[in-house]
Amino acid sequence: MSITRAERSAGLDEFGPTSARVASLREARVWCHALTRRHRENFAVLSALVPADRVDDFAAIYAFCRVADDLGDEMGSPDRATELLAWWRTSLERCVRGDASHPAFVALRECIDRHELPAQPFHDLITAFEQDQHKTRYETWDEVCAYCKLSADPVGRLILMVLGERRDHEAFAASDAICTALQLTNHWQDVRRDLIERNRIYLPIESCAAERFEERLVSTCRMGYAPDREFLTQWRDAVRGQVVKTWELFDRGHALIGLVKPAHRPLIWLFLAGGTSTLRQIEAWNFETCINRPTVSAWARIALVGRARWWGRRSIEANRAAS
């Protein structure tokens, strides 16, 4: 049986369920870094703002998430995805016990031990991808946010723990607000792709008053333009309402900057800026994400990193002067 590009990218050709091959730690780190740099996100995962002694940890966590996401999205069928996600969960359990072979888990095992990371956030992420295999429509805002609690919030908490930040309710609540907002922004941005490629609609059904909502959305997404002007107006109104709520979450999450160590504030700011820049692009496209996918350009992302570094230096200098 030939292996697909997605399966090869996830390492299934060499380290899949039937393989006995075990990656060395050096090989695992190289693999995780290569995977991380191959994928473009709304924010730079391994930007220059990541502390040098935490880069391997960030790459390991990203690799775990990226492979799990691909197992859920790119394996061709929900049955195959469910089977591979079960294997990924078993591999996680083995990793926690100190036994790993896939490079993502070889690298992650050291990260978990080094920072005393709990296993639950990783299990929650797998649960979210498993949920994607059987739940493809969401009735309410609260349902979508509950999904984000599994699919996004664990990542922010893991980042705080890897950075050595506080592990309390206040910090985690602010982090959760940022991560949920980032995930929601991706949902509003990726409407066409999620529907056409994965048959998923994350926009809450309750948010759009259009008759025959799904039928008209499918038609618009597939055509790539909107001959149904009434539906397009209703769609804009629906997305606008969700964007307003998403801005509120970003605003709540902004408090995290003041809760972390000064050296880490530019990195948190960058995560926020990556999401809010995308949200502004959605607004600039007049919320027409059923026919366009607004993106932040590569130059804009580079500029955000530059602004974050400048802001970080100013902040550190101000703190030194104050002390």
N, C-alpha and C positions, 0 to 999 in steps of 0.2 A: 504494500500500500504506500503510495507516494505521500510525502508530508507537505503540508501547505506552508506558505511563507509565515503565516501567523503562528503556526505550531513551532516552526523553526525559531522565530523570534522569541517565543516563550521558553525555548530550550528543550522542547519535547523530543527533538531528534536525538539529543545526546543524554538527557537527564530525565526523560519521561517516566511514566509509571512502570514500564517494563525494563528499564535500564538499570544496570548494576554500577554504572560509572559514578564515581564520587569526585566532586571538584575539590581541588586544593584551595586553601584560603586565598592565596595570591590569585589563582585563576578566577575565583569567585568575585573578588574585588574588581578585577579587570572587566569581568562580564557585567557586573552591576553598573559600573561607570559607563560602559559602552551602551547599555540599554537606556540608561538615563539620558545620555546625550543624544540618542537617536530620536527621542520624542520631544515634540514642541508643546509646551503648556502655556497657559495664560500668564504664568510667572516662571522665572528661572529657578529650577529645582536646585541646581548646583551653581548658583551665582557666586561671585567673588565675596559676597557678604556672609556666606556660610563659614564658620570658624574652621580653620585648616584641619584641626584635629577631630572635626565632626563630619568631614566630607564623606568618608567611607560609610558612616552611619546613615547619613541622608540617602546615599546611593542604595544602601541595602534596603531601607524602608521603601524607597520609591520602587525598586525592582520587585519587591514582594507585591506591592499594590498594582504595579503595571502588569505583571504576569497574571495576577488574580483577575484583574479587569479584562485582560485579553481572553482568558479562559471563559469568562462569562459572556463576552461579546463576539469573539471572532472564531468560534469553533464550528460554526455551521448549523447547529441545531440546539434547542434547549436540552434535549436528552444528553447529547455529548458534553455540553457545557456543565450540566449537573454532575455528570460522572467525573469530569476532570476537577471540578471544584471540590468534590468529596475527597479526591486524591490529594489536592492541595491542602485541605484541612488536616488530613492524616499526616501529611508531610510537616505541617506546622506543629502538630502534637509531638512528632518525633524530634523536631528541632528543639522544642522546649525541654525535652528530655536529654538533649545533648547529642542527638544523632541526626545528621543532615548529609545529603548528597547533591541535591540541586544547588547550583551556585547562589541563587537568591537566599536559600536557607543556610548555606555555609556561612555567608556573610552576615546574615541576620542573627545567627546563633551567637556570634561574637558580640554583636550590637546589643542583644538582649542581656547577655551576661555582664557586659561592661556597664550598662546603665540600669540594670535591675528592672527591665521593662516587664509589665504584666502581659499575659497572653491574650486577655480579653479583647483589647482593641483590634488585634489581628483577626480574631475569630469574628468580631462584629463586621469587619470589612468583607470577609468571605460570605457571611450571612446576607449582606446587601446584594452581592453579586448572585447568590443563589435566588434571592427574591426576584431579581430581574428575569429569571427564567419562567416565572409563573404569574407575576403581577406586572402588567404592562399599561395599566390605566389607573389614574388617581382621581378620586372624587373631590377631595378637599385639600386646602393648604396644609392642614395639620398632618394629613397622610403623607404628603410630599416631605414635610419637615421631619417626620418620623423616619422616613427612608434616609434622609441626609444624616440623621443621627448615627446611622450605621455605616453609611457609605463615605462620609466626609469627616465628621467630628473626631473619630479615632485618630486620624492622621495628625491633626493639630495637637492633640494631647501627647502623642508620641514625640512630635517635634519638641514640645516644651520639655518633656522628660529627657530627651537626648541632649538638649541644651543645658540641662542642669537647673532648670527653672523650678519655681515652686509648684507643688502638686496639690493645690487646694481648690475649693469650689469657685472662688472668685476668678482665678486665672483660667480654670477649665471652662467656666461659663462664657467668658469673653472669647476664648479660643473657639468654643463651639459656635458662637454667633458668627465669627469670621468664616469658619469652615462651611457652615450651612449656607451662608451667603455666597461663598465661592461655588458651591455645588449647584445652588439654584441659578446662579448666573450662567453656569455651563448649560443647565437645562433650557433656559430661555434662549441661549445662543444657538444650541444644537437641535432645535425643533425639527428641521427638515431631515437631518441625518438620523436622528433617533427614530423618526417615524419610518422613513424609507428603508433604512438599512436594518433596523432592529424591531420595528413594529411596536415602538414604545411612545407613549405620550405622557410627559410629566406635568404639563400644565394642568392644574386642577379643573375638572369638568365644570365645577360650580362657578368658575371665574368667567365663563363665556356663555352669554345668553343666546347665542345663535342656534336656530333650529337646525337639526341634522348636522350638528357640530362636527363630528368625526368625519362624516362623509365629505363635507365641504373642505375640511382641513386636508384630508388625503388628496383630494382633487387639486387643491392649490399647491401643495408641496410637490406633487408629481409634475405638474405643468411648469412650475418655476415662475409663474406670474399669476396675477389675480384678476381674472375677468369678472369675478364675483365681487364687485366693489362693496356691497353691503357686508359680506362676510369679512372682507379685509378691514373695514372700519371696526366691526365687532372684535376682530382678532387684536387689532391695535389696542383697543380699550382693555381687553383682558390682560394682555402682556403688560401694559402700562400699570395696571393695578398690582401685578405681581412684582414688578420692578420697584414700585414704591415700598412695598413690604421688605424687599431685599435690601434697599438702601437703609431701612431702619435697623436691620441686622448688622450691616457694616458699621453703622454709627455706634451700636452697642459694643461691637467687637473692638472698636478703636481704643477702648479703655485698656486693652492688653498692652499697648505700647508703654504705658506708664507703670505696668506691673512687672515688667521684665527688666533684666539688667541693662544698663546703658549700651553695652557692646552689642546686644542682640536686638535693640530697637529698630535699627535700619532694616534688618531682615524681616521683622514682623511688618514694618511699614511696607516693604516690597510686596509681601503676600497680599496685603490690603490693596495696594495700588494696582497690582495686576488684575484683581477682580473688579475694582471700581472703574478702571479704564475700560474694561470690556463692557461693563454696564452702561457707561457713557456712550460707547459705540452703538449699543442697542437703542439707546435713546436717539442718537444721531440718525440712525436708520429708520426712525419713526416706528419702532417696535415691529417692523415687518419681517420677523424672523421665520415666518412660514414660507418666505420666498428668498430671503437672503441670510447669510451667516456672517454677522459683523465680527471683525477680528481686530486685534491690536497688532500693528505692523512690527516687524523685527526691529526696525530702528527705534520705534517707540518703546519697545521692551528694553533695549539697550539704554535708552535715555532714562528710563525709570531706575535701572540699576545705578547709573551715574548720579542721579538725584539722591538716591538712598545713601550712597557712599558719602556724598557731600554733606547731606543732612546729618549723617552719623558722626562725621568729623566735627562739625559745628557743635553737636550735642555734647560730645566728649570734652571738647575744649571749654564749653560753658560749665560743665560739671567740675572740671579741674579749677577753673577760675573761682567758682563758688566755694570750693573747699579750701 
